[in-house]
């Protein structure tokens, strides 16, 4: 199929339940579990349990209706705000949050966060996630204020999971959306990026969708250009075989924003420190012959 005919997630939408079945279920024919479930969960657990990232508010943006990557976050943030562009994705996610009949079963992901398989422990963990996930709201990625006319509180941490892969056409798009999403953060806030490297398409149902093709170096450089300091960057190369998508690896980056005032202060110091010269402490004029 000609790539120009591929559909686009935020323009055409897709069956969010079918996406979960393809890439995030525990069915025997699902080959992506190690990449799409285990890899992000392990990295998020490690990142949060190290204690550097926590606070009152976490804002999450992702396509579809996945929730597994937020299980670790509920222990470290009081409120999780999930922004979605598609009504269907919101409905599917809220079906799980509200424990409605027919909701997607995430117990296989819950087990990755719980020691032992006690049903009480699993229910307790999922209950904590549901309690934190009380704000699942629609947004418009194309607006500077995506929640216009509502103004969101700034977040201590923002997670962008697989979204930039799907909505960006090119590098300029990536930078534009990255800049917009980074404005959701408080000064010195933390930013987590989860995505697929070197992917050109993915399949949901019978339809193929466009994916933005980028590599590790581009992702790192983009974050640095936007003023982020990278705390960790992990890659998991693909091993499974499937025609559903053609990505080469998964990437996980945790970064933080430096305080603008500190950067400004350091910049002034650097500007003033333009003369670093050698001297002789034994001479009367220690930098002789310079006067």
C-alpha atoms as an extended CHARMM CRD file, in Angstrom:
* protein
*
       291  EXT
         1         1  UNK       CA              0.0000000000        0.0000000000        0.0000000000  PROA      1               0.0000000000
         2         2  UNK       CA              1.2050000000        3.4950000000       -0.8650000000  PROA      2               0.0000000000
         3         3  UNK       CA              2.0950000000        5.2870000000        2.3780000000  PROA      3               0.0000000000
         4         4  UNK       CA              0.2830000000        8.3960000000        1.1540000000  PROA      4               0.0000000000
         5         5  UNK       CA             -2.9910000000        6.4940000000        1.5370000000  PROA      5               0.0000000000
         6         6  UNK       CA             -2.3850000000        5.6390000000        5.1990000000  PROA      6               0.0000000000
         7         7  UNK       CA             -4.9430000000        7.0620000000        7.5940000000  PROA      7               0.0000000000
         8         8  UNK       CA             -4.0120000000        9.4550000000       10.4080000000  PROA      8               0.0000000000
         9         9  UNK       CA             -4.9610000000        8.8790000000       14.0180000000  PROA      9               0.0000000000
        10        10  UNK       CA             -6.1530000000       12.3330000000       15.0420000000  PROA      10              0.0000000000
        11        11  UNK       CA             -7.8690000000       13.0380000000       11.7110000000  PROA      11              0.0000000000
        12        12  UNK       CA             -9.5470000000        9.7220000000       10.9290000000  PROA      12              0.0000000000
        13        13  UNK       CA             -9.6230000000        8.0420000000       14.3430000000  PROA      13              0.0000000000
        14        14  UNK       CA             -9.5260000000        4.2940000000       14.9230000000  PROA      14              0.0000000000
        15        15  UNK       CA            -11.2440000000        1.5680000000       16.8740000000  PROA      15              0.0000000000
        16        16  UNK       CA             -9.5640000000        2.0500000000       20.2630000000  PROA      16              0.0000000000
        17        17  UNK       CA            -10.7240000000       -1.3460000000       21.5370000000  PROA      17              0.0000000000
        18        18  UNK       CA             -9.2540000000       -3.0820000000       18.4970000000  PROA      18              0.0000000000
        19        19  UNK       CA             -5.9670000000       -1.2700000000       19.1260000000  PROA      19              0.0000000000
        20        20  UNK       CA             -5.8860000000       -2.6220000000       22.6800000000  PROA      20              0.0000000000
        21        21  UNK       CA             -6.5640000000       -6.1480000000       21.4160000000  PROA      21              0.0000000000
        22        22  UNK       CA             -3.7620000000       -5.8990000000       18.8260000000  PROA      22              0.0000000000
        23        23  UNK       CA             -1.0000000000       -4.4090000000       20.9510000000  PROA      23              0.0000000000
        24        24  UNK       CA             -1.8140000000       -4.6000000000       24.6710000000  PROA      24              0.0000000000
        25        25  UNK       CA             -3.8470000000       -7.7340000000       25.4040000000  PROA      25              0.0000000000
        26        26  UNK       CA             -2.6920000000      -10.9950000000       27.0080000000  PROA      26              0.0000000000
        27        27  UNK       CA             -4.0730000000      -13.1900000000       24.2530000000  PROA      27              0.0000000000
        28        28  UNK       CA             -1.7270000000      -15.9130000000       22.9890000000  PROA      28              0.0000000000
        29        29  UNK       CA             -1.4780000000      -14.3430000000       19.5290000000  PROA      29              0.0000000000
        30        30  UNK       CA             -0.4380000000      -10.9230000000       20.8930000000  PROA      30              0.0000000000
        31        31  UNK       CA              3.2910000000      -10.6850000000       20.2240000000  PROA      31              0.0000000000
        32        32  UNK       CA              3.9750000000       -7.1670000000       21.5100000000  PROA      32              0.0000000000
        33        33  UNK       CA              3.6620000000       -7.7150000000       25.2830000000  PROA      33              0.0000000000
        34        34  UNK       CA              7.3840000000       -7.3980000000       26.0660000000  PROA      34              0.0000000000
        35        35  UNK       CA              7.6460000000       -4.1210000000       24.1350000000  PROA      35              0.0000000000
        36        36  UNK       CA              4.3180000000       -2.3830000000       24.7450000000  PROA      36              0.0000000000
        37        37  UNK       CA              3.5920000000       -3.6360000000       28.2790000000  PROA      37              0.0000000000
        38        38  UNK       CA              6.6650000000       -4.8600000000       30.1560000000  PROA      38              0.0000000000
        39        39  UNK       CA              9.2380000000       -2.3460000000       28.8490000000  PROA      39              0.0000000000
        40        40  UNK       CA              7.3350000000        0.8750000000       29.7100000000  PROA      40              0.0000000000
        41        41  UNK       CA              6.0570000000       -0.5230000000       33.0200000000  PROA      41              0.0000000000
        42        42  UNK       CA              9.5390000000       -1.5780000000       34.1800000000  PROA      42              0.0000000000
        43        43  UNK       CA             11.0110000000        1.7940000000       33.2480000000  PROA      43              0.0000000000
        44        44  UNK       CA              8.2130000000        3.7720000000       34.8860000000  PROA      44              0.0000000000
        45        45  UNK       CA              8.4090000000        1.7300000000       38.0830000000  PROA      45              0.0000000000
        46        46  UNK       CA             12.1670000000        2.2970000000       38.2740000000  PROA      46              0.0000000000
        47        47  UNK       CA             11.8370000000        6.0040000000       37.4750000000  PROA      47              0.0000000000
        48        48  UNK       CA              9.1240000000        6.6960000000       40.0400000000  PROA      48              0.0000000000
        49        49  UNK       CA             10.4830000000        4.5010000000       42.8340000000  PROA      49              0.0000000000
        50        50  UNK       CA             13.8330000000        6.3100000000       42.6790000000  PROA      50              0.0000000000
        51        51  UNK       CA             11.8920000000        9.1670000000       44.2520000000  PROA      51              0.0000000000
        52        52  UNK       CA             12.8780000000       12.0570000000       41.9870000000  PROA      52              0.0000000000
        53        53  UNK       CA              9.5160000000       12.3530000000       40.2330000000  PROA      53              0.0000000000
        54        54  UNK       CA              6.4080000000       12.9300000000       42.3310000000  PROA      54              0.0000000000
        55        55  UNK       CA              3.9070000000       15.6340000000       43.1460000000  PROA      55              0.0000000000
        56        56  UNK       CA              0.2650000000       16.6400000000       43.0000000000  PROA      56              0.0000000000
        57        57  UNK       CA             -0.5390000000       16.5390000000       39.2840000000  PROA      57              0.0000000000
        58        58  UNK       CA              0.4620000000       14.2950000000       36.4050000000  PROA      58              0.0000000000
        59        59  UNK       CA             -0.8440000000       15.0300000000       32.8920000000  PROA      59              0.0000000000
        60        60  UNK       CA             -0.8810000000       12.1630000000       30.4030000000  PROA      60              0.0000000000
        61        61  UNK       CA             -1.3500000000       12.2600000000       26.6420000000  PROA      61              0.0000000000
        62        62  UNK       CA             -1.5430000000        9.1030000000       24.5470000000  PROA      62              0.0000000000
        63        63  UNK       CA             -3.5610000000        7.7100000000       21.6490000000  PROA      63              0.0000000000
        64        64  UNK       CA             -6.1920000000        5.0460000000       22.1590000000  PROA      64              0.0000000000
        65        65  UNK       CA             -7.3710000000        3.9670000000       25.6040000000  PROA      65              0.0000000000
        66        66  UNK       CA             -4.3190000000        2.3820000000       27.2150000000  PROA      66              0.0000000000
        67        67  UNK       CA             -3.9220000000        2.8010000000       30.9690000000  PROA      67              0.0000000000
        68        68  UNK       CA             -1.2310000000        0.3040000000       31.9860000000  PROA      68              0.0000000000
        69        69  UNK       CA              1.5710000000        2.8820000000       32.0070000000  PROA      69              0.0000000000
        70        70  UNK       CA             -0.2820000000        4.9000000000       34.6770000000  PROA      70              0.0000000000
        71        71  UNK       CA             -0.4140000000        2.1300000000       37.2910000000  PROA      71              0.0000000000
        72        72  UNK       CA              2.9780000000        3.0990000000       38.7060000000  PROA      72              0.0000000000
        73        73  UNK       CA              2.1360000000        6.8140000000       38.7140000000  PROA      73              0.0000000000
        74        74  UNK       CA             -0.8810000000        6.5250000000       41.0510000000  PROA      74              0.0000000000
        75        75  UNK       CA              1.4290000000        5.9110000000       44.0070000000  PROA      75              0.0000000000
        76        76  UNK       CA              3.3130000000        9.1760000000       43.4470000000  PROA      76              0.0000000000
        77        77  UNK       CA              0.6870000000       11.6730000000       42.2310000000  PROA      77              0.0000000000
        78        78  UNK       CA             -2.5940000000       12.7020000000       43.8220000000  PROA      78              0.0000000000
        79        79  UNK       CA             -4.3090000000       13.5380000000       40.5480000000  PROA      79              0.0000000000
        80        80  UNK       CA             -3.8430000000       12.1630000000       37.0410000000  PROA      80              0.0000000000
        81        81  UNK       CA             -5.3220000000       14.1980000000       34.1840000000  PROA      81              0.0000000000
        82        82  UNK       CA             -5.6810000000       12.2840000000       30.9200000000  PROA      82              0.0000000000
        83        83  UNK       CA             -6.1200000000       14.2660000000       27.7010000000  PROA      83              0.0000000000
        84        84  UNK       CA             -7.6690000000       12.5690000000       24.6540000000  PROA      84              0.0000000000
        85        85  UNK       CA             -8.4960000000       13.8850000000       21.1960000000  PROA      85              0.0000000000
        86        86  UNK       CA            -11.1140000000       11.2680000000       20.2920000000  PROA      86              0.0000000000
        87        87  UNK       CA            -14.5080000000       10.6850000000       21.9490000000  PROA      87              0.0000000000
        88        88  UNK       CA            -14.3040000000        6.9530000000       21.2980000000  PROA      88              0.0000000000
        89        89  UNK       CA            -11.0230000000        6.6860000000       23.1980000000  PROA      89              0.0000000000
        90        90  UNK       CA            -12.5050000000        8.5800000000       26.1390000000  PROA      90              0.0000000000
        91        91  UNK       CA            -15.5330000000        6.2880000000       26.2260000000  PROA      91              0.0000000000
        92        92  UNK       CA            -13.3920000000        3.1510000000       26.1810000000  PROA      92              0.0000000000
        93        93  UNK       CA            -11.1320000000        4.3870000000       28.9500000000  PROA      93              0.0000000000
        94        94  UNK       CA            -14.0160000000        5.5850000000       31.1290000000  PROA      94              0.0000000000
        95        95  UNK       CA            -15.6510000000        2.1730000000       30.7330000000  PROA      95              0.0000000000
        96        96  UNK       CA            -12.6750000000        0.7190000000       32.6120000000  PROA      96              0.0000000000
        97        97  UNK       CA            -12.4720000000        3.5740000000       35.1480000000  PROA      97              0.0000000000
        98        98  UNK       CA            -16.1820000000        3.1990000000       35.9650000000  PROA      98              0.0000000000
        99        99  UNK       CA            -15.9400000000       -0.6320000000       36.0520000000  PROA      99              0.0000000000
       100       100  UNK       CA            -18.6510000000       -1.0410000000       33.4440000000  PROA      100             0.0000000000
       101       101  UNK       CA            -19.5670000000       -4.3240000000       31.7910000000  PROA      101             0.0000000000
       102       102  UNK       CA            -17.4190000000       -5.0570000000       28.7490000000  PROA      102             0.0000000000
       103       103  UNK       CA            -14.4500000000       -2.9440000000       29.8330000000  PROA      103             0.0000000000
       104       104  UNK       CA            -11.0150000000       -4.0750000000       28.6630000000  PROA      104             0.0000000000
       105       105  UNK       CA             -9.3680000000       -6.4220000000       31.1650000000  PROA      105             0.0000000000
       106       106  UNK       CA             -6.0620000000       -4.9450000000       32.3700000000  PROA      106             0.0000000000
       107       107  UNK       CA             -5.3700000000       -7.5590000000       35.0690000000  PROA      107             0.0000000000
       108       108  UNK       CA             -2.3600000000       -8.8930000000       33.1550000000  PROA      108             0.0000000000
       109       109  UNK       CA             -0.8150000000       -5.4040000000       33.4250000000  PROA      109             0.0000000000
       110       110  UNK       CA             -1.8760000000       -5.0050000000       37.0490000000  PROA      110             0.0000000000
       111       111  UNK       CA              0.0290000000       -8.1860000000       37.9360000000  PROA      111             0.0000000000
       112       112  UNK       CA              3.2550000000       -6.5470000000       36.7790000000  PROA      112             0.0000000000
       113       113  UNK       CA              2.8500000000       -3.9810000000       39.5860000000  PROA      113             0.0000000000
       114       114  UNK       CA              1.8160000000       -6.3390000000       42.3720000000  PROA      114             0.0000000000
       115       115  UNK       CA              3.8820000000       -8.9290000000       44.2460000000  PROA      115             0.0000000000
       116       116  UNK       CA              1.7940000000      -12.0870000000       44.2380000000  PROA      116             0.0000000000
       117       117  UNK       CA             -1.5240000000      -12.6670000000       42.4880000000  PROA      117             0.0000000000
       118       118  UNK       CA             -3.9410000000      -12.1380000000       45.3710000000  PROA      118             0.0000000000
       119       119  UNK       CA             -7.2470000000      -10.8980000000       43.9900000000  PROA      119             0.0000000000
       120       120  UNK       CA             -7.4540000000       -8.4210000000       46.8810000000  PROA      120             0.0000000000
       121       121  UNK       CA             -4.0650000000       -6.9280000000       45.9830000000  PROA      121             0.0000000000
       122       122  UNK       CA             -5.0310000000       -6.6610000000       42.3210000000  PROA      122             0.0000000000
       123       123  UNK       CA             -8.3450000000       -4.9880000000       43.1510000000  PROA      123             0.0000000000
       124       124  UNK       CA             -6.6310000000       -2.5980000000       45.5440000000  PROA      124             0.0000000000
       125       125  UNK       CA             -4.1040000000       -1.5720000000       42.9010000000  PROA      125             0.0000000000
       126       126  UNK       CA             -6.7370000000       -1.0260000000       40.2330000000  PROA      126             0.0000000000
       127       127  UNK       CA             -8.8570000000        0.8700000000       42.7660000000  PROA      127             0.0000000000
       128       128  UNK       CA             -5.9970000000        3.3050000000       43.4040000000  PROA      128             0.0000000000
       129       129  UNK       CA             -5.5820000000        3.9070000000       39.6780000000  PROA      129             0.0000000000
       130       130  UNK       CA             -9.3090000000        4.5140000000       39.2270000000  PROA      130             0.0000000000
       131       131  UNK       CA             -9.3600000000        6.9330000000       42.1600000000  PROA      131             0.0000000000
       132       132  UNK       CA             -6.5090000000        8.9530000000       40.6550000000  PROA      132             0.0000000000
       133       133  UNK       CA             -8.0150000000        8.8530000000       37.1490000000  PROA      133             0.0000000000
       134       134  UNK       CA            -10.9940000000       11.0930000000       37.7300000000  PROA      134             0.0000000000
       135       135  UNK       CA            -10.1700000000       13.5420000000       34.9440000000  PROA      135             0.0000000000
       136       136  UNK       CA            -10.3710000000       12.0500000000       31.4450000000  PROA      136             0.0000000000
       137       137  UNK       CA            -11.1100000000       14.9860000000       29.1800000000  PROA      137             0.0000000000
       138       138  UNK       CA            -11.1890000000       15.8830000000       25.5100000000  PROA      138             0.0000000000
       139       139  UNK       CA             -8.6080000000       18.2130000000       24.0260000000  PROA      139             0.0000000000
       140       140  UNK       CA             -7.5770000000       19.6440000000       20.6660000000  PROA      140             0.0000000000
       141       141  UNK       CA             -3.9070000000       19.1060000000       19.8610000000  PROA      141             0.0000000000
       142       142  UNK       CA             -4.0120000000       21.8720000000       17.2610000000  PROA      142             0.0000000000
       143       143  UNK       CA             -4.8670000000       24.6210000000       19.7380000000  PROA      143             0.0000000000
       144       144  UNK       CA             -2.1650000000       26.4270000000       21.6680000000  PROA      144             0.0000000000
       145       145  UNK       CA             -4.3540000000       25.9710000000       24.7390000000  PROA      145             0.0000000000
       146       146  UNK       CA             -5.4900000000       22.4250000000       24.0490000000  PROA      146             0.0000000000
       147       147  UNK       CA             -8.2720000000       22.6740000000       26.6270000000  PROA      147             0.0000000000
       148       148  UNK       CA             -9.5580000000       26.0900000000       25.5010000000  PROA      148             0.0000000000
       149       149  UNK       CA            -11.4070000000       27.7820000000       27.1720000000  PROA      149             0.0000000000
       150       150  UNK       CA            -10.3760000000       25.7680000000       30.2580000000  PROA      150             0.0000000000
       151       151  UNK       CA             -6.8790000000       26.4290000000       31.5700000000  PROA      151             0.0000000000
       152       152  UNK       CA             -5.2530000000       23.3810000000       33.1330000000  PROA      152             0.0000000000
       153       153  UNK       CA             -3.0970000000       23.5970000000       36.2580000000  PROA      153             0.0000000000
       154       154  UNK       CA              0.5710000000       23.0800000000       35.4780000000  PROA      154             0.0000000000
       155       155  UNK       CA              1.8140000000       19.5410000000       36.0390000000  PROA      155             0.0000000000
       156       156  UNK       CA              4.6720000000       18.1790000000       38.0980000000  PROA      156             0.0000000000
       157       157  UNK       CA              5.1130000000       15.5290000000       35.4040000000  PROA      157             0.0000000000
       158       158  UNK       CA              3.8520000000       14.9390000000       31.8820000000  PROA      158             0.0000000000
       159       159  UNK       CA              3.8410000000       11.5500000000       30.1530000000  PROA      159             0.0000000000
       160       160  UNK       CA              3.6290000000       11.4640000000       26.3640000000  PROA      160             0.0000000000
       161       161  UNK       CA              3.1580000000        7.8390000000       25.3490000000  PROA      161             0.0000000000
       162       162  UNK       CA              3.2120000000        6.8810000000       21.6500000000  PROA      162             0.0000000000
       163       163  UNK       CA              1.3260000000       10.0650000000       20.7540000000  PROA      163             0.0000000000
       164       164  UNK       CA              4.0480000000       11.9780000000       18.9050000000  PROA      164             0.0000000000
       165       165  UNK       CA              4.6590000000        8.8530000000       16.8020000000  PROA      165             0.0000000000
       166       166  UNK       CA              1.0940000000        8.9880000000       15.5130000000  PROA      166             0.0000000000
       167       167  UNK       CA              0.2000000000       12.6700000000       15.0940000000  PROA      167             0.0000000000
       168       168  UNK       CA              3.4350000000       14.0350000000       13.6060000000  PROA      168             0.0000000000
       169       169  UNK       CA              4.0390000000       14.2200000000        9.8660000000  PROA      169             0.0000000000
       170       170  UNK       CA              7.6620000000       15.3680000000       10.0540000000  PROA      170             0.0000000000
       171       171  UNK       CA             10.3710000000       16.7660000000       12.3240000000  PROA      171             0.0000000000
       172       172  UNK       CA              8.8330000000       20.2500000000       12.3680000000  PROA      172             0.0000000000
       173       173  UNK       CA              5.5620000000       18.7540000000       13.5940000000  PROA      173             0.0000000000
       174       174  UNK       CA              7.4250000000       16.8630000000       16.3080000000  PROA      174             0.0000000000
       175       175  UNK       CA              9.1050000000       20.0250000000       17.5670000000  PROA      175             0.0000000000
       176       176  UNK       CA              5.8730000000       22.0310000000       17.4250000000  PROA      176             0.0000000000
       177       177  UNK       CA              3.8810000000       19.4900000000       19.4420000000  PROA      177             0.0000000000
       178       178  UNK       CA              6.7580000000       18.8930000000       21.8520000000  PROA      178             0.0000000000
       179       179  UNK       CA              6.9270000000       22.6290000000       22.5480000000  PROA      179             0.0000000000
       180       180  UNK       CA              3.1660000000       22.7380000000       23.1040000000  PROA      180             0.0000000000
       181       181  UNK       CA              3.1340000000       19.7250000000       25.4260000000  PROA      181             0.0000000000
       182       182  UNK       CA              6.1110000000       20.9780000000       27.4330000000  PROA      182             0.0000000000
       183       183  UNK       CA              4.1070000000       24.0980000000       28.3280000000  PROA      183             0.0000000000
       184       184  UNK       CA              1.8830000000       21.8570000000       30.4710000000  PROA      184             0.0000000000
       185       185  UNK       CA              4.7670000000       21.5480000000       32.9550000000  PROA      185             0.0000000000
       186       186  UNK       CA              5.7090000000       23.5420000000       36.0050000000  PROA      186             0.0000000000
       187       187  UNK       CA              9.2180000000       25.0520000000       36.0490000000  PROA      187             0.0000000000
       188       188  UNK       CA             11.6210000000       22.1880000000       36.7450000000  PROA      188             0.0000000000
       189       189  UNK       CA              8.8310000000       19.7200000000       35.9060000000  PROA      189             0.0000000000
       190       190  UNK       CA              9.5320000000       16.2170000000       34.6180000000  PROA      190             0.0000000000
       191       191  UNK       CA              8.8000000000       14.9110000000       31.1360000000  PROA      191             0.0000000000
       192       192  UNK       CA              8.5270000000       11.2470000000       30.1480000000  PROA      192             0.0000000000
       193       193  UNK       CA              8.4930000000       10.1760000000       26.5190000000  PROA      193             0.0000000000
       194       194  UNK       CA              7.5480000000        6.6520000000       25.4120000000  PROA      194             0.0000000000
       195       195  UNK       CA              7.5430000000        5.8140000000       21.7230000000  PROA      195             0.0000000000
       196       196  UNK       CA              8.5090000000        3.5830000000       18.8170000000  PROA      196             0.0000000000
       197       197  UNK       CA             11.6340000000        4.1740000000       16.7710000000  PROA      197             0.0000000000
       198       198  UNK       CA             11.8780000000        3.9820000000       12.9740000000  PROA      198             0.0000000000
       199       199  UNK       CA              8.1950000000        3.1640000000       12.5070000000  PROA      199             0.0000000000
       200       200  UNK       CA              6.3760000000        4.1150000000        9.3000000000  PROA      200             0.0000000000
       201       201  UNK       CA              2.9850000000        2.4670000000        9.8480000000  PROA      201             0.0000000000
       202       202  UNK       CA              0.8040000000        0.5260000000       12.2870000000  PROA      202             0.0000000000
       203       203  UNK       CA             -2.4140000000       -1.3910000000       11.7280000000  PROA      203             0.0000000000
       204       204  UNK       CA             -5.7120000000       -1.2550000000       13.5760000000  PROA      204             0.0000000000
       205       205  UNK       CA             -8.3840000000       -3.5750000000       12.2470000000  PROA      205             0.0000000000
       206       206  UNK       CA             -8.1830000000       -3.5150000000        8.4560000000  PROA      206             0.0000000000
       207       207  UNK       CA             -6.6770000000       -0.0200000000        8.2490000000  PROA      207             0.0000000000
       208       208  UNK       CA             -3.0610000000        1.0840000000        8.0910000000  PROA      208             0.0000000000
       209       209  UNK       CA             -2.1360000000        4.3390000000        9.7980000000  PROA      209             0.0000000000
       210       210  UNK       CA              0.7370000000        6.7620000000        9.2960000000  PROA      210             0.0000000000
       211       211  UNK       CA              3.5710000000        6.8460000000       11.8340000000  PROA      211             0.0000000000
       212       212  UNK       CA              6.3830000000        9.3860000000       12.1030000000  PROA      212             0.0000000000
       213       213  UNK       CA              9.7810000000        7.8060000000       11.4940000000  PROA      213             0.0000000000
       214       214  UNK       CA             12.4870000000        9.0710000000       13.8900000000  PROA      214             0.0000000000
       215       215  UNK       CA             15.5100000000        7.6680000000       15.7100000000  PROA      215             0.0000000000
       216       216  UNK       CA             17.0150000000        7.8860000000       19.2060000000  PROA      216             0.0000000000
       217       217  UNK       CA             19.3560000000       10.7650000000       18.3990000000  PROA      217             0.0000000000
       218       218  UNK       CA             16.5460000000       12.8910000000       17.0130000000  PROA      218             0.0000000000
       219       219  UNK       CA             14.3720000000       12.3160000000       20.0960000000  PROA      219             0.0000000000
       220       220  UNK       CA             17.2090000000       13.1820000000       22.4920000000  PROA      220             0.0000000000
       221       221  UNK       CA             18.2650000000       16.2680000000       20.5470000000  PROA      221             0.0000000000
       222       222  UNK       CA             14.6720000000       17.4930000000       20.2900000000  PROA      222             0.0000000000
       223       223  UNK       CA             14.2420000000       17.3790000000       24.0670000000  PROA      223             0.0000000000
       224       224  UNK       CA             17.5620000000       19.1210000000       24.6750000000  PROA      224             0.0000000000
       225       225  UNK       CA             16.6370000000       21.8180000000       22.1630000000  PROA      225             0.0000000000
       226       226  UNK       CA             13.4460000000       22.4610000000       24.1400000000  PROA      226             0.0000000000
       227       227  UNK       CA             15.4410000000       23.0240000000       27.3200000000  PROA      227             0.0000000000
       228       228  UNK       CA             15.2080000000       19.5730000000       28.8930000000  PROA      228             0.0000000000
       229       229  UNK       CA             17.9750000000       17.7820000000       30.7390000000  PROA      229             0.0000000000
       230       230  UNK       CA             17.8440000000       14.0510000000       29.9940000000  PROA      230             0.0000000000
       231       231  UNK       CA             17.9700000000       11.8860000000       33.1000000000  PROA      231             0.0000000000
       232       232  UNK       CA             17.7640000000        8.4980000000       31.3800000000  PROA      232             0.0000000000
       233       233  UNK       CA             17.2500000000        7.0700000000       27.9150000000  PROA      233             0.0000000000
       234       234  UNK       CA             16.5680000000        3.3680000000       27.4280000000  PROA      234             0.0000000000
       235       235  UNK       CA             16.0330000000        1.4090000000       24.2340000000  PROA      235             0.0000000000
       236       236  UNK       CA             14.4830000000       -2.0110000000       23.6930000000  PROA      236             0.0000000000
       237       237  UNK       CA             15.0680000000       -3.4900000000       20.2620000000  PROA      237             0.0000000000
       238       238  UNK       CA             12.2150000000       -5.3580000000       18.6660000000  PROA      238             0.0000000000
       239       239  UNK       CA             12.3710000000       -9.1420000000       18.5550000000  PROA      239             0.0000000000
       240       240  UNK       CA              8.8390000000      -10.1780000000       17.6180000000  PROA      240             0.0000000000
       241       241  UNK       CA              7.6580000000      -10.7600000000       14.0570000000  PROA      241             0.0000000000
       242       242  UNK       CA              4.3800000000       -9.2480000000       12.8930000000  PROA      242             0.0000000000
       243       243  UNK       CA              3.0620000000       -7.3410000000        9.8920000000  PROA      243             0.0000000000
       244       244  UNK       CA              0.8280000000       -5.1840000000       12.0910000000  PROA      244             0.0000000000
       245       245  UNK       CA              3.5850000000       -2.5730000000       12.4180000000  PROA      245             0.0000000000
       246       246  UNK       CA              7.1890000000       -2.0520000000       11.3670000000  PROA      246             0.0000000000
       247       247  UNK       CA              8.8600000000       -0.2640000000       14.3010000000  PROA      247             0.0000000000
       248       248  UNK       CA             12.4710000000       -1.2290000000       15.0530000000  PROA      248             0.0000000000
       249       249  UNK       CA             12.6320000000       -0.4650000000       18.7920000000  PROA      249             0.0000000000
       250       250  UNK       CA             10.8980000000        1.1590000000       21.7540000000  PROA      250             0.0000000000
       251       251  UNK       CA             12.3320000000        4.2210000000       23.5050000000  PROA      251             0.0000000000
       252       252  UNK       CA             11.8530000000        5.5140000000       27.0510000000  PROA      252             0.0000000000
       253       253  UNK       CA             13.2110000000        8.9310000000       28.0110000000  PROA      253             0.0000000000
       254       254  UNK       CA             12.8710000000       10.6630000000       31.3750000000  PROA      254             0.0000000000
       255       255  UNK       CA             13.9220000000       14.3160000000       31.4520000000  PROA      255             0.0000000000
       256       256  UNK       CA             13.3760000000       17.4810000000       33.4490000000  PROA      256             0.0000000000
       257       257  UNK       CA             13.1510000000       21.2020000000       32.7900000000  PROA      257             0.0000000000
       258       258  UNK       CA             15.8520000000       23.3870000000       34.2770000000  PROA      258             0.0000000000
       259       259  UNK       CA             14.6670000000       26.4230000000       36.2100000000  PROA      259             0.0000000000
       260       260  UNK       CA             14.6650000000       29.4030000000       33.8270000000  PROA      260             0.0000000000
       261       261  UNK       CA             15.8820000000       31.7390000000       36.5730000000  PROA      261             0.0000000000
       262       262  UNK       CA             18.8250000000       29.4790000000       37.3250000000  PROA      262             0.0000000000
       263       263  UNK       CA             19.6480000000       29.2190000000       33.6210000000  PROA      263             0.0000000000
       264       264  UNK       CA             19.4710000000       33.0200000000       33.3170000000  PROA      264             0.0000000000
       265       265  UNK       CA             21.7290000000       33.4850000000       36.3530000000  PROA      265             0.0000000000
       266       266  UNK       CA             24.2720000000       30.9670000000       35.0680000000  PROA      266             0.0000000000
       267       267  UNK       CA             24.1770000000       32.6600000000       31.6630000000  PROA      267             0.0000000000
       268       268  UNK       CA             25.0200000000       36.0230000000       33.2310000000  PROA      268             0.0000000000
       269       269  UNK       CA             27.9100000000       34.4760000000       35.1470000000  PROA      269             0.0000000000
       270       270  UNK       CA             29.2560000000       32.8650000000       31.9800000000  PROA      270             0.0000000000
       271       271  UNK       CA             28.9610000000       36.1690000000       30.1030000000  PROA      271             0.0000000000
       272       272  UNK       CA             30.9060000000       37.9680000000       32.8160000000  PROA      272             0.0000000000
       273       273  UNK       CA             33.5780000000       35.2450000000       33.0080000000  PROA      273             0.0000000000
       274       274  UNK       CA             35.2900000000       36.0560000000       29.7120000000  PROA      274             0.0000000000
       275       275  UNK       CA             38.8020000000       36.5520000000       31.1530000000  PROA      275             0.0000000000
       276       276  UNK       CA             40.4530000000       33.5030000000       32.6730000000  PROA      276             0.0000000000
       277       277  UNK       CA             44.2000000000       34.1660000000       32.6010000000  PROA      277             0.0000000000
       278       278  UNK       CA             47.3810000000       32.6850000000       34.0040000000  PROA      278             0.0000000000
       279       279  UNK       CA             49.2230000000       34.5280000000       36.7850000000  PROA      279             0.0000000000
       280       280  UNK       CA             52.4300000000       34.2810000000       38.8270000000  PROA      280             0.0000000000
       281       281  UNK       CA             51.8000000000       34.6210000000       42.5390000000  PROA      281             0.0000000000
       282       282  UNK       CA             55.5090000000       35.3250000000       43.2460000000  PROA      282             0.0000000000
       283       283  UNK       CA             55.5740000000       38.5480000000       41.2250000000  PROA      283             0.0000000000
       284       284  UNK       CA             54.5790000000       41.9350000000       42.5740000000  PROA      284             0.0000000000
       285       285  UNK       CA             52.4000000000       42.3440000000       39.4930000000  PROA      285             0.0000000000
       286       286  UNK       CA             51.0310000000       38.8170000000       39.3580000000  PROA      286             0.0000000000
       287       287  UNK       CA             49.8720000000       39.1220000000       35.7250000000  PROA      287             0.0000000000
       288       288  UNK       CA             52.9270000000       41.0720000000       34.5040000000  PROA      288             0.0000000000
       289       289  UNK       CA             53.3020000000       42.3720000000       31.8000000000  PROA      289             0.0000000000
       290       290  UNK       CA             49.5080000000       42.9300000000       31.5760000000  PROA      290             0.0000000000
       291       291  UNK       CA             48.3980000000       46.0370000000       33.4470000000  PROA      291             0.0000000000
